[in-house]
């Protein structure tokens, strides 16, 4: 691996920052301490910044030369509302909050790249360092854009990077096209008529209707959409009743829908509504149907993805740069890719052997209470950011 020497010499300091962030996790739109630390480091390195986009976002500005071209590099900062099982020294000090997705590492990697870029400036243009809040469900990317991210800081391309547990350390993955799915939620309330369980004929029982809906929704996946189009409907919650001998007045179903294409999402939402309303009508009942679209699909642009792969190969070798297998997980970097061309890629986090003594007994996977970011990635990720920025400015406009 061709790690930048000056970045490697700062590896211990990067790890210290990462572990400090891990010990002090903050949830979406609450990242004030994290943003303060980021701002402190940027100031220390002479990097101008703007604060407050998306409430707690920070944008660092590194200029060099006279070119008007600009690139954005993005790291997310927020943690998850979950209890950490690890007990090592840098475990969360905030009950019910944990960096279980590696955003502490993402922030530290971009800070390390910021330091190098500010000190060397081997490019002609502007690098915007985007430290984004609220990726975990808050739509922080969307909120930064609403607050004028791309108006105040016009960018020709934007790039994101996420650690990926299970993959071998030293490998990357990037592919053009859809790489993460849209995230959407539904809630269906079936309105029946309660009564005594011994006299079901006197009421309208919503529970059998709910059971039919759960089964019928899967026919949308198997019989309505094209077999080659990806889509998942998951009914994850069914709430009804308070007593064993009482037929409830209503039954509520909740869950999620994931797709890689908006036209598939349109089809699924339309058919779910039709099936819910007509099935309820067939049983002489009604329903309230709610469908909320959260994050759109994350779709990488071909030109920017090819550049990212070339940069990765120059650092670790072409054989270490994998095709990015699409996942049904969601990512709000998708909003940035809808506005500006770019690429969202993965850096492999290892299999968990890097964790200190005192880690939880669970696997080192994302959103797991035994997870911890692999500090060995910090110099590699920072090197990728620097080389990507330098390479991008060398490409033709």
Buried (B, 14 or more C-beta within 10 A) or exposed (E): EEBBEBBBEBBEBBBEBBBBBBBBBBBBBBBEBBBEBBBEBBEEBEBEBBBEBBBBBBBBBBBBEEEEBBBBBBBBBBBBBBEBBBEBEBBBEBEEBBBBBBBBBBBBBBBBBBBBBBEEBBBBBBBBBBBBBBBBBBBBBBBBBEBEBBEEBBBBBBBBBBBBBEBEBBBBBBBBBBBBBBBBBBBBBBBBBBBEBEEEEEBBBBBEBBEBBBEBBEEBBEEBBEEEBBBEBEBEEBEBBEEEEEBBBBBBBBBBBBBBBEEBBEBBBEBBBEBBBEBBEEBEBBBBBEBEEBBBBBBBBEBBBBBBBBBBBBBBEEEBBBEBEBBBBBBBBBBBBBBBBBBBBBBBBBBBEBBBEEBBEEEBBBEBBBBBBBBBBBBBBBBBBBBBBBBBBEEEE
